[in-house]
């Protein structure tokens, strides 16, 4: 058993603009995170992943970087970043920086230089191609490839008369990883941050660094934007792994750092092993999104609340496929959501009728799975999706594109219902610290509207309530990190129980003579199961249950940790 600090960590993701505002401008900042480090420490986590705070025009919330070596004034200064690293380390908390390797802002000096001339030394830092001209003399993009942000994966540049590739926003040109000089500049930047004291990286959009260098049209059907959504043209391509091994060899192997790559949804377990297998010499682990969408909220745009169904059987099978597929081959991270997903409380919990119980249940599953758990800020108090009553309350660029198209066939009420379930804004609302104005996040109007339930769902209220979701997370993290069950919960084998049960999510964790059963009822209805083996002690219950037999009568959203 190869033990490392990052296998034994419990991580906490911070979306910096929505965490805590220290200077009353309505936007969270690095000094705000520093002020809340004692709170973060009190949860019991020992690793924080902070979203990008580089200098940026903020076309895509900081993922469009204009200077990798500086902090955007919106978030503070470089000195603030260094202070944050130092103060976190003083509390035993390590820091992951969001590392953006796929693209820059079009305001980055590299791109400004690159577009200035076709003979620029920085020209090959980006992907430039001539367009096509049809029989009528009309100009068209080099290929029919679609982008993730809808429309073409190409944007025409009037300055130099060619198209540049951009699989996200027009203002986020893709970097050309075929350029050895570009790669060295990116490696230099990553080393610089590690030398500042960061403990590793969450590597953004890592699956997309390589392209189909033939630049031929896709044969997939074109969508309503007249482009082909053929992600295979620039995702998970074989050339990618050479770039990443070089990144590992030139940067990562020289530091005691942790890396977690984002490969997104649909990646296979085999791909996970290629990215983060023990023998791959690339990353320590990779995120996939496969367990984040185990309901039918995208079934149609006009779904009623009562028609939403969670597929617990498929959820369990997906967790099991990844856990068993990575067993003895690589380490896994687990999370319910990040800054791009709806709130897990609204996805899989029951905020109206069983807020406390379902919030604690979701924490129980996350914190007893093998692998490194990642909590998203606000998850530990059961923050929910938005309750906005106007599309103008949504600030996400994706929403604006969606509304433009959806208004052609849906009413505004239908659009609002869909956005309240699916928008990335759901995870990006201000952290709910107290029942004060603006949820104690700021004394000024926040950059994004608060969720209306903050007077009752907030840190201050839950801190004082021994039965709160917050204190459930503290107890569960204590059990995982600092108890006699720590090794079995971190390193133990995993085996599903009742894989076909439509509501009960239960499993064994075993290591040597230690044996734990985790039993949860992911339902608002009672359920009964008979355990395959007896147990001797209840180590955790979110409803203060103390069953004494193998026959369990589970209450709605009940969660148990049973020591055998």
C-alpha angles and dihedrals in degrees: 000000000000107000121199135169094247093054089055096045128108107210133207124199118216122199095204102206091056103037107079132334113217100177104043098246094121095251128099117241146183095267086054091056090048090054090053098047092102089056091049090050090049091060089060099242118138102191131054127194110204121200118237117299098170121130106284144156085233097232087144104020096277100316086106098077122197096175123019092191099057141057120241111249087234088070101033134259140313088257088057089054091051091048091050091052092048096046093046091051090050087061095047093256121135124208133227116197121210105245117202111200104155102067148352134215117277083240093063111115090238092060094042088055093041095055093043093083140353087237095052115133086232094050093104093050085086135038111261127177138166116250128236124257119210128213091273093053095253117148120234135180118274092253138010093245117140127222129230089245092056125261126054125340086227133072125194117236114208093195098064100017099238138098122254122206120246121166092185127030124353086243092057109072115193119247118237107238090184086076110092090200092054091049092053091051091051092048090050090053093050091050090050092058092046088052088054087061106262111147099220146309144275097214113217124225091347095165093070106061095102127063137199093261092200087072092208125157119268118247092215118112115272119247129222089285089057093245132111116245090216103152090176088077090071109008132086092348119168093243088063095073093060090056092048095048089052089051089052094047097046099038122006102047090059093063137055089239139139126231131191119181126207110228096163130211127338097027113140126237087245089058089049089056090049091053100038110011116135088247098042097085092212119089135357093230143343134224120229125182097219097115095044098078107044094137135069102251091126094047088103137340093245100055116148120225092245091056095059111112130185114218098216093171092057091043091056092045091051094050089047094048092055096040095049093039092055096040111127088354104074147336125266137212120213130203140155096215147344135198091294098055138070119263112281091223089063094038101050106359134074108241094173103051109010106024098145097040097046093044091053091045092055089050090049093056094044094049098046099049121102112259134043114314121219119202117199116223110269093020088099090064096038099252112189141213119282125281095206119161098198133049086226088071090067115086101182117118089220090059093054091053091046095050091051091057100033095052087070092070109011135064118243091251090056091048091050092050091052094047093048087060103038114024122113086228088077091075095038102063118119116281110260106235101159145340091269121115111299089012091284089288093116142346089231130064106284124241087246128032118262122244107256096235095069094108088069103024107057143116097251094055095044094044089066096042113084090200095051127121088246093057090044088058090049092052093046093048090049089052092049099044108026111027140082087264095058098099096046092047093048104033105016127115119262126222126172122233122204094006092179097046107118095219113014116089107191137153147166123245113195136175121165107310093344115100127174131177120205113199123182134171106215093193143085088232127076116256135192129215135166113224118230092230139024123255133208106207142026106225097178137009126173092203097039090252119166107189117184104192138053089252106087124196100198120205121217109296093355116166126193136182109199125189114215 
